[in-house]
Amino acid sequence: MSLIVKNIGQIVGIDESGRTRVAGKEMDTIGMLGNAWLLTDGERICDYGTMDKFPDTDGCEIIDAQGGWLFPSFCDSHTHIVYAGSREQEFLDKINGLSYEEIAKRGGGILNSADRLHETSEDELYRQAMERINEVISMGTGLIEIKSGYGLTLENELKILRVIRRIKENAPLAVRATFLGAHAVGRAYKGRQSEYVEHVCNDMIPAVAKEGLADFIDVFCDKGFFTVEETAKIIETGAEYGLRAKIHANELAVSGGVEVGVEHGALSVDHLESMGDEQIEALSGSATMPTMLPGCAFFLGIGYPPARKMIDAGLAVALASDYNPGTAPSGNMRFVAALASIKMKMTPAEALNAATLNSACAMGESNDYGSITRGKVANFYLTKPLPSLAYLPYVHQTPIIKDIILKGKHIN
């Protein structure tokens, strides 16, 4: 059924250029149209215009925006939302002065989540994950990537990916799946990291590919985790099975993760809290999307990625939530965009472009998602009337979202 939204104060994020990303100075511009309407035709955006040319509405579901603004749904290209329980004890450990690396060495962190996940049924994992999915939908997200990585055994990695497939089949938002068996070394391989890498390559990747459970492959290439050489081996094996790379890079140190990602045509390199001129130069002219996760820097109290320096160097950048139980327990992309402005000095337009079109690009999906474009999937949300674009990140916790439309259907 067609749906039409009328009396829109501003449509934000209009882009009919056909581009799949926006970079450099252009990130500070965003298409807008005032006193507008927007029409969907099934799952796709059909047309839009100003109210003085309001079309025939016979047979359409009608939503009156009453002067509220319409935004393209957020695209969250980096999450870990299939996990069991929570890790608030580690939150207290951080308050008491332990670092992320110290908690990991004590058996906490990723290994803690892996232990809990092992004891949790597939049905319970799905129930918990769907609560988080519904939460992020209510905050404006319409396309999400979900990683495995809290299994660290073949059986449990497949369990997570099957839960993600179930979410993909049942949730109203669009879902992409990433295999992250190389998130940490499983407990059974303690002290035998090279053997674990062989297990990921020889056993896990073929099994994941056989069931068609993943769109992408990821590796935690960082200090204390996987080396550049191990990362290259894993993503090269993934490529043989049709899995394109997305790399965890440079969260804890300048790790070489950016360079190995660019060299192997990774779709994105994510985190980037530790970045120098060499890494920015490596990304220049590449198809790899640098993706920043300011919610993680906020929660861990570490330095933020140098967003201004990257944008001023002409790069496109994306934003994602990193929603996970240990280092970023929130999927609120409005807050992520606000952090980008508050802590990384990105303008509201830059932050919105990074959290929509560019984050869709970091999933290879910007031909269908990430902007208000005729022919793209009708994923958008409506707010109360706003005084300006800057008001969205400015009042990042105020409940201003009124309506959610995903794939052309009114969610609430």
N, C-alpha and C positions, 0 to 999 in steps of 0.2 A: 504493500500500500504506500502511496506517495504521502509525503509529509511536508507541510510548509510552515515556516516560522515567519511571523510578521512583526512589524513594529520593533525591529532590532535597532538599538541605539548605535552600535558600531559592530560590523563584522570585522574581525581581526585575523590576520594571517592569510589574506588573499594572495594567491600566486598563480598566475597563468603563464609563467615563463617557460615551463617544462623542465626547469633545473631540478636536480636531485639533491642539491646541497647549496648552502649560502656561505660565503667565506669573506674574511677580511672586513673591509669597511662596509660592504654590503650587508653584513649582519646587523647593522644598526638601522636598517630600513625594514619596514613591514607594511604590507598592503592592508588598507582599511577602507571601509565604505560605511557611511552614516545613513541613518533613517532608512533601513534596508529590510529586505525579505530574502529568504533562502528556501529553495525547493529541492526536495530529494525525490528520486525515482527508484523505489526499492532500496537497495543498499548504497546507492551512489548519489553524490551531489549532482543535481541536474542543472540548476541555474540559480542566479541571484541577481538582485538589482535594487533600485530605490523604490520607496513606497508610492511615488507618483506613477509608477508603471507596474503596479501590483497585478499579478496574473489571475486568470480564472482558477478558482479553488475547488471546483466540483470534484468530489471523490477523494479529496485530500483530508488527512488529519491536520488540524490547524493548532498551532501553538502561538499564543500571543506573548511576545517577549516583554512587552510593556516598557520598552526603552532599555531593557537589559542588553548586555553585550554578548556576542557569540564568538567563541574561540575554538580553534582546532584542538582536539583532544591531545593531551600529552602523550608522547611516545617514550617509554622507559626502556632503554636498551641494555640495562645491566641490573638484574636482580637475582636473589637466591631464596625465593620465598617458599620453596618446598623444604621445610625443616620441622623438627619435632621440638615442641616446648619453647623454652626461652633460656637466656644466659645472663640473668640479672646479677648472679653472683660475681661474674666477671666484671660487670659494671661497677660493683662495689670494690673489686680488686683494683680497677683503674683509679677510682677515687682515692684508694689507699696507696697509690703510687706505682703500681706495677705497669709495665709497658705491654703492648700487644705481643711483642716477641717473648717477653718473660712469661706471660700467661700461656702462650703456645708451648714453651719449653716445659712447663709444669703439667702438660697434658690437657690443657684447656683449649679454647679457641675451636678451630675446625674439627679437631679430633673429638672434642666434647660433643659437638653436634653430631658427628658420625656415630658415636656410641649411642646417643639417644635415638637417632634415626633407625639404627639396627633393631632396636627394641619396639619400634612403632609400626603398626600395620599399615598397609597401603591405603586402606579405607580411612584410617585416622589421619594419615598424612594429607590425603585429599580433602578431608573435612577442614583441617586447620588451614590448608593453603587457600581453599575457597573463601574462608573468612577474610583472608588478606586480599584476595582478588576483589571481593566486593567492597572492601575498604578503599582500595586504590581507585576503583571505578567511581566511587562516590566523590573522590577528590580530583577527578578529571582525566584519568589515564584511560586510553582507548587501545593502545598497542603496547605489549610488554614482552620482554625476553626473560626467560626463566632458565637458570643454570642448574645442573646437578652439582656434585662436588661434596656433598655431605654423606656420601656412601662409602667411597674409598675401598670398596670391594666390588667385584663384578655383580654379584647378586643385588647389592644395595644401590649401586649406580643405576642399574636397570630398573629397580623399584622406583626411584625418583623420576626417571624419565617416563615411565609408564604413568605416573601421577600427572606429570606435565601434559602428556598426551590426553589424558582424561579431562584435564582443565581445558585444553585446546578444543576438545569436542563439545564441552558443555557451557563454557563461560561466554558471555555476550561480547567480550572484547577479543581482539586478535592476539594470538600467543605464538612466540617462536621459542624453540628449545635449543639449549646448548649443553653439550657433554663436557663436563669439567672433572674428569677423573683425576687429572693432575692438579688438584686443589691443594693437596698435601700428600705426604706419604702415609699410606694406611698402616695401622698399628702392626699388622702381621709382617710388615716389611721394614720395621724399625731398624736403622743401621744398614739397610740394603736398598738405598734409593735407586741405584742403577737397575736393580732387579725389578723394582716397582715400575720404573719407566718401561721396561720390556713387557711387563704384565699389561700396562695400559695399551701399548702398541699392538701386542700380539694377541691379546685376549679381549680386552674391553672394547676397543674401537671396532673390531669385526663384529662383535655381538650387538653393539649399538646400531651399526649400519644394517645388519641383517634384519633387525626389527623396524628399521626406519624411524628411530626414535628421536633423532637430533637433526637440527638444521645446521648447527655450527659446532666447532670444537674450541676449547679454551685451555690455557695453561697459566698457572700462577708463577710467572717468571720474575722472581724478586729475591732479595737477600734472605737467606735461610730457607728458601723454597726450591724452585727448579731453576737450573742453569740455562744459559742461552743455548748451549749445545743440546741439552735435554729437551728444551722447548722446541727447537728446530726439528728434532727427531719426531716428536709427538705430532706437531702440526703437519709435517710432511706425510706422516702415516695417515692422518686424518684426511688430507687432501686426496690421497689415493682412494678413499672411500666417499669422496664427494662432500666432505665437511670443510667449510671455509673457516679460517681462524679468526678468533677474537681473543686478544691477549690481556691478562692482568699484568700491568707493567708499571714499574717505578713508583710504587706506593711507599716502600720502605727505604729505597735507595735507588740511585741511577744504576739500573740492573742490566741494561742491554736489551730489555724487553721491547722498547720502541723500535730499535733498529732491526731486531729479528722479525718483528711483526711487519714492518715496511718491506723488508727483503722478501718475505714470503707472501706478500699481498694480503695481509690480514684486513678484514673488514673494519676492525677498530682496534685501538690500543687504549686501555681503560685504567683509570686512577690518575697517574701522572703528577702526583704530589711532588715528586723529585724530578725536575726537568732542567736541562741546561740548553745552551745555544746549539749544541751538537744534535740534540734530539729534535729541536724545532727545525733545524736544517734538514734532518733526515725525513721529516714529515712533509716538508715543502715539496709540492708537485706530485705527491703520492696520492693514491686512492684510499689510503687508510685514514679513518676518522679518529682524531684524538678526542677521547671521551672522559669528561671530568665528573667526579663523584663527590661533590662538596659535603654531602651528608656524612660521609665517612670521616673526612677531615674535621668536621664539626664535632662528631661524637668522640673521636680519638684525641682531639686537641692537638692535632699536628698541622703543619703548614698546608696551605691551599695551593692547588696548581696555579701556575702563572698565566691565567687566562688572558690578561691584557696583553702580555708579551706575545702570546701565540696569535691572537687576533690581529694585533698591530703588524705581525710578520706576514699577514695575509692568509693565515690558516682558517679553515672551517673548524669549529669545535662543537661538540655535543655535550649534553648534560644527561645524567641518569641518576637513579636514587641509590643503587647498591643495596636495596632492601635486604637485610640479613639479620640474624639474631645476635651477632657479636659486635659488629662495627658500624652498622647503620640500620637500626631497628625502626625504620619508617619508609614508607613508599610515597610520601607526600611530595609530588613534583612541584607544587606551588612553593613549598618551603625550599626545595632545591633551587628553583629559579630565584627565590629571594636571597638565598645564600650567595648565589652567583653575583648578584648585584651588591650585596652588603659586604661580602668578604673578598670578592675577586674583581669588583669594580666593573662588572659588565652592565651595560645599559639594559633597561627592561626589554627593549626590542631584541638586543643580542641574546639575552637569556631566554626569551620566548622562542626565537629561531633555533637556539641550541637544544631546547627541550621538546621541539616538535619536528620540523623538517630534518634537521641534522641528526637528531636521535633516531628518526625513522631510517635515515641513510645508514646509520651505524648498524642497522639490521637488514640492509638491502631492500627496504620497503618504501622508500620515499616516492616511488611512482604511484603508490596507492594511498599513502598516509602522510600526515605531517603538515598539511596546509588546507586552506579552503580553495579548492580547485575543481572546476567542472570535470566530472568523470572520476574523481577520487572517491574512496569510501566515505560515507557520510558519518564520520566520527567527530562530534563536537559537543561542547557544553555551553549552557547559557548562565549568565550571572545576573545579579541585580544591576541596576544602572550604576555606572562607574563615572567618576569625574575625569579620569585619564588612564592611559595604559599603565603608567607608573603605579597606579593604585593597586593593581593586582599583586605585585611582589611586596608593596608597602604594607598591606594588611594581610600578610601571608597566613595568619591563623583565623581571620574573620570568615565565618561561613557565608560566602557570597554566591556560591554555585546553587542555582535553582533547578536546572533541568540537565539531564544527560541523554544524549542521543548517540547510539552506537550501531553501526551498520544500518543506519536509517530507521532504527526502532527507538521509540521513547522508552528509556529505562526507568525514569522516575519523574 
